[in-house]
Amino acid sequence: MARLPPVRYSIAPLSAHGHLYEVHCTVADPDPGGQRFALPAWIPGSYLVRDFARHVVAIDAASGGRPVALEKRDKHTWRADPVRGPLTVRVEVYAFDLSVRGAHLDTSHGFFNGACVFLRVLGREDRRCEIRILAPKGAAAKRGRYRNWRVATSMRSNGAARSEFGAYDAADYDELIDHPVEMGEFALLRFRARGVPHEVALSGAHRVDAARLARDMKRVCEQHIDFWRGNVSRSAAGGRAAPFGRYLFLVTAVGKGYGGLEHRASTALLCARDDLPQPGMKTPTEGYRGFLGLCSHEYFHAWNIKRIKPSAFVPYDLERENYTRLLWLFEGFTSYYDDLALVRCGVITPKAYLELLGRTITAHLRTPGRARQTLADSSFDAWTKYYRPDENTPNAVVSYYLKGSLVALCLDLLIRERTRGRRSLDDVMRALWRRYGMRGRGVGEGDFERLADEVTGLRLASFFNSALRSTRELPLEPRLRAHGVQMDMRAAESSADRGGGPPGRGSRSAAARASLGVQARSEGSEIVITHVLDDGAAMKAGLAAGDAIVAVDGVRPGAGGLDGLLERRKPGEDVLVHLFRRDELLALRVQMGRSPRDTCRLSFQGRRGKALRQRWLYRSVAA
């Protein structure tokens, strides 16, 4: 059988000042009926139709040196007139989205996900792809502005030296768009985790303790590799410690930012530069713990979503939404294991882990939408609700990240308790990897629940029905108590706490604190309401999102903001709120509510449940 010719691509910065990439796509044997090309509507891992074709500012085609007509068929599809010889389409793509999901180019660096820039050749998606990543050209390049630019990508080299511009390749289009690319000046850290080479490409201004960062990330990666391997020998796992031969963390440090997107052998991360470990840092800061948790989350995804996938994603349909009710398993369970891995590998203490877990529980309990939307529906509606938040989102939506992680916690502790520590959620996840991930099979809607019963020997249908398909509260307190963890609930200390910020230290007086029932932000001397929470004092009085509070009982907000105005108020007390709604001044009488007991504090209970607790927090690989 003759080998089919590859699809050839090239990409180069066309104008760093204008934020434009120039991309060429050449098909040696175009469809004789007229070749069609398309850009994806979404990027796997981020469940929102983003319509990347909207960033195309110019497109044309040629064959044999002559122009070929292109007809746009819909929002992201073009059809070229029939030609006999090779066909090349040239695209100019605007790239000014500094996020992990998009493409960005300026004079300091370039970054892109393949889904944003590489045309899909319809009918040729399974062809091998050859890619040339080209350096900037023009006057600035001649003056040496870009002389120190390099390339960081997990894509397979096809002759290009490591970290250099040149030729790369991918087995097919799906692989092509699963290797993001960073170009520019960056620091490169290297370490090995269970023998597998890992790299961290750090872009953006930063001051970092590189040795500590590499050491901590190595421990996190080895924890996950060991977790997934379990007792499976290296030979049984295909001769490799991990399902990739090399892994790359692409980290962009900015003044303020946070985000990550997983790929099969890499991840793109955005972080605040102050969250990176600073030279001389003795104990992990809150920001650094968050950064390590983000790295842990995306690395776990290399197994759980990139290779263990819901059936709805096998294969991806890149033109439209791909619905599944299983995102709680792939995102929520990953959110459970990301911080758990940090304590298991020793980069944070058990006490610090309880603090993180308490904050997760607090954030979930401060979401009124948990009483309206089930976890399965939250997964299904991600395309239209979770990724399109508005002022009513806290009242209508439950997060499959937050609640999904707490369902994983409850399930893990339930299995450990009922089997007296002989089985755990870890065993179920490893069985999921062996049965589905290693075999390339998609996970059906009920497959995980059946597998959990099979692996543990328990009947878990009632748990899953309650946790996934009802809005009943999760049994957090009894599950934690059995593992020697005490769960105390207190009222928030401030309106900032009620808005989802980190809980304070708590006090007896906090239980009687007055509450307005809003989330808000300060804008100069005004307090702008962003969300009005269900059944709170503000909703009952008629306040609305967008209202700008300018005075309470005739007093303008000061440096203390809303907290300063309300700190001496009591539940049931009436206050007069002056606000601007659009450009109209209103005066509304509000009866203050009582701050709910929704701030969670977790603590260890000495020797009670110690044996189960130690297996949970310290042992992830079966003996």
N, C-alpha and C positions, 0 to 999 in steps of 0.2 A: 504493500500500500504506500503510495507516494506521500511524503511528508508535506503537510499543508504549510504554506508560507505564513510567517508571523505577521502580526499587525505592528507597525513601527511608529513610535512616537518620539517627539523631541519637545522639550520645554526650556524656555530661556526667559530671564527678565528682559522685557522689552523696554519698559520705562519705570525705573524705581520711583521717580518723582510723580509719575502719573499712576503708579500702582498697577501696572499692566504686565501680565505674562503673555508671551506668544507661544502657542502650542500647535504643533503639526501632527497630524495623524495620517498615515499612508497605508492604504489597502492594496496589496498586489493583485488581488483577484476580486474586484468589487462585483456585487450582485448585478447580473446582466439586465435585470429589470429596473435598475436604479437603486444604488446603495443608500440605506438609511443610517443616520447617526443620531445619537441622543446623549444628553447629560442626565445623570441620576436626579431624581426628585428629592432624595434624602440620602443620608449617610448612615450606614449600619452603626448601631450603638446610640444614636440620638433620634428618638422616635417622633419626628416632626417633618412634614413635607416642607422643604426649604427652597425648592425650585432653583437649583444652582444655575440654570440657564439664564436667569435674569441678570447675571453678571457678564454675559457675553456681550461685548460692545462691537465686535466685528467678526464676520465669518465669511470665508470664500473657499472655493475649490478649484483645482486645476488638475489636468492630466496631460502628460507629454508637453508641458510648457504652455498649454492653452487653457483658458478659463472654462470652467464647467458650471452650469447653472445649478443653484441650490434653492430648493423650495422649503419654506418652513411649514411643517404639517400640523404641529401643535406647539404648546408652550416650551417643549424641550426636545423636539424631534425635527430633523431636517432630512430631505431626500435629494440626492444628486442625480442629475440626468445620467442615463446609461452611457458608459464608456467601455472601451475594450482593454485598455492598458491600466497600469497602476493609477490610483486616484489618491490625491492628497488634499485634505481639508486643513485650512489654517484658521485658527481662532485666536482672538485677543480677549483675554479674560481680566476683568477688573478684580483686584484682590486687595481689599482693605478691611478684612474681618479678622481682627486680632483675637481669635478664639481657637479652641482645640478642634472645632468642627469645620472651619473654613479655609480660606487662603488669604495670605497677607504678603505684601511686598512694599518695602520702602528702602531708603538708602542705608539703613542699619542692618537689615536682614530680610530673608524671604522664607516663607513657610507655605506648604500646601498639602491638603489631602487630595488624593487622586480623584475622588468623586466630584470635586469642584472644578477640575481642569481638564481631565482626560475624557474625550468623547468615547462613548460605547458604540462599537461597530455592530449593529444589529445583525444577528445571524452568524457573527464571528466571535462571540464572547468567549468561546472555549479555546481560541487560538492563543499560542504563545505570544507574549508581548515583549518587544525590544524597545528600550527607552534610552534616550540620550538627554542627560541633565546638563545644560550648558551654562557657562558662566556669563555674567553681565558683559555687554559689549558697549562700544560708543566712547565718547570723549572722556567721560568720568573713569571708565575702565582703563583707558590709555594713560590717564594721569595717576593710576595706581590706587584709586579709591577702593577698589574691590580686590586688591592683590592678595589679601589675607583671607578671603572668603573660602570656606570649605563646605562640604556636603555631609549631612548626617542622615542616614536612612537605614532601615533594616532590609531594604530591597537587595536582592542578590546581584552582585557585581558581574558584569559581562566584559571585564577588561579594565574597568575603572579601578584605580588604586583606592585603598581604604580612605574614606573621608574626602575623596576628590571628585570633581566634575568628570563626567564621561558616560560610559555605556553601562546600563543595568538591564535586567530582564525579570519577567514574571511568567508563571505558568499559564495564566489566563487573566481575563479582565478582573475577575473577583479578587485575585491576588494583587493585581496592579494597584487597585484603589485601597488596598489594606496595608500600605507601607507609606506613611506620611514622610515628608522630606523637609528638613531644615537646611537653609543655606545662609552663610554669613560667617562671622567670627564668634566662636563659642569655645568654652572650656570643655574638655573631654576627660571624664573619669572612667576608669576601667576596674572591674573586679570579676572574679569567677565565683559562681554559685553552683556547688556540686559539680564542678568541672565545666560548666557552661559559661562561655564568655558573655559578660554584660557590660554595657556602656551607658553613661549618663552624659548627654550633651546639654550643657548649661548655657543658654543664651540670655542676653540682657545684662544690665549692670547688676553685679552682685558681689558680695564679700562672704566667702563661705569657708568653713572648715571642711576641706575636701576629704581628708582622711576619715573624719567621723562620718560624713555623709556616705562615703563608699562602704565603710564598715557596717553602719546600721542597715543600709539597703541590702547588703549581702546577707545579713541575718534574716531580714524579712523574706527575701527571695528563696533562701534555703528552707525556711519554714514552710513556704507554700509548695516547693518542689517535694519536700518530704511528706507533706500532707497528702498530696495527690498520689504519690507512689505507694504510700502505705507499706505493706509487706510485699508488693509486687517487685520482683527482681528487675534489674536493669535490662536483662535480656528479654524478659517477658514483656517489658514496656517498649520493645522495639529497639533496644540497644542504646537508648538515650535517657538521660535523667529527666529531661523536659521535652515537650512536644515541639521545641524549636532548637535550632543549633546555635543561635545567638539572639540576645534580647537588647533592645535599646529604649532608654527613657529619654524623650525629647522634652526638656524642661525650659520654659520661657519665664524668666523672672521679671515682674513688673511692680509698679508701686502698690497696686491693689488689684487682686484678681485670684480666682480659684476655679479650677475645672480640670477634667480629664476625659480622654476618650481612648478606649481600648482598641488595639489591633492585634493581629495574630502573632507578631514577634516584636512589637513595640507599643509604646503608648505616648500620646501627646499630653503634656501637662502644662497648666498655667498656674503660677503661684505668686504670692507677694514675696518680694525679695527678703523681707524681714522674717519670713517663715523658714528660711533656710538656716542651717546651723551656723552660728557665728563663731569665729575663732575665740577660744577661751570659755565657751559655754560649758557649764558643768552639768546641768540637768536640762532635759528637753523642755523647751518652752511650749506653751499651748499651741502656738503657730506651727512649731516644728512637729509636734505630735500630729497635728492636722495634716501636714504635708506627708509624713510617713504613712498615715492612714490612707491618703489619696493614692500614693504609690502602691500600697498594699492592695487597695481595691482594684486598681486597673490591672495589676499583675495577676491577681486571682482570676480576672476575666479571661486571661489567656487560655484557661481551661473552661470556665463557666460562662459561656456565651459565644466565644470565638470557636470553640470546638464542640462543646455540649450546647446544642442549639434547640430551640423549639421547632417543631415540624414546620411551622409557618415561615421559618427563615431558611428552609432547605428546599430549593435555593432562595436567595433574596429576590424579591420582585422590586426593582429599583425605580419603577414608574409610579408606584402608588403605595398606600399604607399597607403594612403587613400585620394583621391583627392576631394577637395572642392574649390569653388570660394568664400567662405564666411569667410575666415580668417580675412578680414577687419572688420567684425562684431564682431568676438570673440576676436581677439587680438587688432585691431585698436580701437574699441569702449571702450574696457577695458583700453587702454592707454589714452583715453580721460578722463574717469572717475577717474583714479587713482590720478592725481593731483587735479582735480576738488573737489574730496572728501576732500583733505587736507585743502583747503580754506573754504569749507562748514562747516567743523567741527572745524575750528579755529586754527589748528596747524601751518598754515602759513597765512600771510596777503594777501589781494587781490592784493597788489602791487607785492608781491613775486610770486603770481600765474601768473600775466601778464608777469613777467620776464621768468618764465618757459615756458609759452605758446609762447612767442616770440622766444625762443630758438628752440622750436619744429618747428615753421614756418621757421626759418632760416635754420635748418638742412634739411628740405624738399626742400627748394628752392635751396640749394646747391647740389642737386642730379640731374644731367643731365638726368638720366634714367627716370625721371617722364614724359619726353616728348616722351618716347619710349614704355613704358609698362603701361598697364592699371592696375587699382587696382584689378579688378577681376582676371586678368591674373597673377598678382603678387601672389595672394592667391593660384591659381592653380599650379604655378611653384615653390612654396616654397621648395618642395622636391629636386629640381635640381638646383635652382638658389639662393634663399635667404640664404639657409643654406650651400651653397657651394660657398662662395664668392671668386672672383679672382681679378686681377688687373683691369679688365674692369667693375666690378660690378657697381660702381657709374654711369657709362655711360649707362648701360643696364637695371637696375632694380630700381623699386620704392618700398619703404618699406610699407608693409601693416600695420605695426605698426604706422609709422609716418603719412603717408597719410590717413590711416584709422582713426586715431585720429582726423585729421583735417576735414575729411568728417563728423565725428560725431559732431564736433564743428559747422560746417556750417549747418548741418541738424537741430541740436538743436536750433540754433539761428534763422534759417529760420522758423521753426514751431512756436517759441515764437513770432516772429515778425508778422507772418500772422494771428495768432490766438489771437493777442494782449495779450499774456501771459496766455491764458486759457489752452493751451496745450504745451507740450514739449517733447523732446526725452525721458525724464524720464518716462513719461506715456507710451510710446511705449515699453520701456525696461521692465517695470513692467507687461505690457500685455503679452510680450514675455515669461516672467517667469510663469505667470499663465497658459497660453495656452500650452506651450511646456515644460518648466522645471518641473513644478509641476506634469505634467501628464506623464513625461518620453517619450515625442514624439520628434523625430528628426526634425530639422528645414530644410525644403526644400530650394532649391536655390532661389526661388522667394517669399518665405513665409514672410520674414521680410518686403519687400517692400510693399506687399499687406496689412500687418498688420499696417504699418505706415500710409497708406492712411485711413484705417478703423478707427484707434484710433484718428487721428487728424482731419479727415474730409477734408483733403487737397488732391489735386492731385499732387503727387511728382514724377511721372514717368520721367519727363524731368530732374529733379535734379539727380535722380539715374542713368539715362543713361549717363549723362555728368560726374558725379563723379566717377562712377564705371567702365563704359565701354568705356570711351574715355580718351584721355590724355590732355584735356583742363584744364587750370588753374582753381583752386578752387576760388569761389567768397568770399574770406576771408575779404577783405576790406569793402565792403558794409554791410556784416553781422555784423561785429564788430562795424562799425560806428553806426548802428541802436541801438546798445546796449551801446552807449556812450564810445566806446574804439577807440582811434585813432591809426592807423597803419602807421608808418613811415619806409621807406626803405632807407638804407644807404649802402655804400660800406664797405667791410671788412677793418679793420685796418692793418691786417697782413696776411701773407701766412698761419700762424697757424689758423687764423680765417677761411680762405678759406678751410682749411682741416677739418672743422667741429667743431673746438673748440668753447668755449663760446665767444660770441661777446663782443668786448670791449665797451668803453663808446662812441666812435664815435667822428668825428670832420668834419669840412667842407672840410679839405684837403683830407679826406679819399676817397671822391668821385673820385678824380683824381689819385688815387694810381695805380701804375703799378702792373700787375699781370702776373705770369708765367703760371698759370693754371695747377698746380700740387698739389698733396698731397704727403708729404715726411716726413721722419724721419731722425734725426741726428745720425750718427754712427762715433764717434770720430771727425776727421777733415773732414769727408765726409757727404754729404747730399744725402741720398738714396731715389729716387723717388718710391713711392708705387703705385700711381695712376696718370695717365695723363688724364685730363678732356677734354671732347669733345669740339672741336673748340677753345681751348685755345692756347696761344702762344707756349707752349711746344709741343703740338700735331702738330701744323703747321710747327714747325722747325724740327720735327722728333725725339724728345726725347721720351724715352720709360720707362715703369715701370722696375725697377731694375737698371737703370742707376745711377751711383754714381758720383755726381757733386763734383769735387775737386777744381774748381776755376771758378770765373766769372770775365772776363776782367783781367785775370792774378792774381787775389787775392784769396787766400784760405779762405774758411769760417772760421770765428772766433767764439767767444762765442755767438754772435748774430745769428748764423746759417744763413739760407737762408734770413730771414728778414733783417739781418744786411747787407748782400750783395746787397739787392735790394731796401732798404728803400729810397735811393736818386734817384732811376730811375723814369723815366716818361713814360707814355703810348706812344708807337710808337718808343721808343728809341731802338737801336740795342745794344746787348751785346754779347760777345763771351764766350761761356760756354765750359769749358774743363771737360770731364767726362770719367769714365771708364765704358764701356759696356762689361760685363764679364771681360776679362783680356786685352782688347784693349783700348787704349787711343784715344778718339775722340775729335774734336773741332767743335762745331756747332754754327752758328750765329743765334741768336734768336731776333725777334722783339717783344718787350714787349707789352702785351695787357693791356686793361683797366679793373680794378677790378669792377665786376658787382655790382649793388645795390641789394644785396641779404641778407643783415643783417637787421632783423626786430626788431623794438622797438615799444612796445605797451604802451599806457598811457591812463588814464581816462580823459574824456572831461567834467568834471564838472557835471552839472545837465542834460545834454543831454542824453536821453535814460536811465535815472537813475532808473526808475521803472522797466523796462525790465531787466536791469543789476542786480538789487537787487534780482529779482526772479531767475535769472540764477545762481548767485554766492552764494546765501544764502538759497534758498528754494528748496529742492529736493523731499519733500513729499507733495502730494496734500492736500489742505486744506479740 
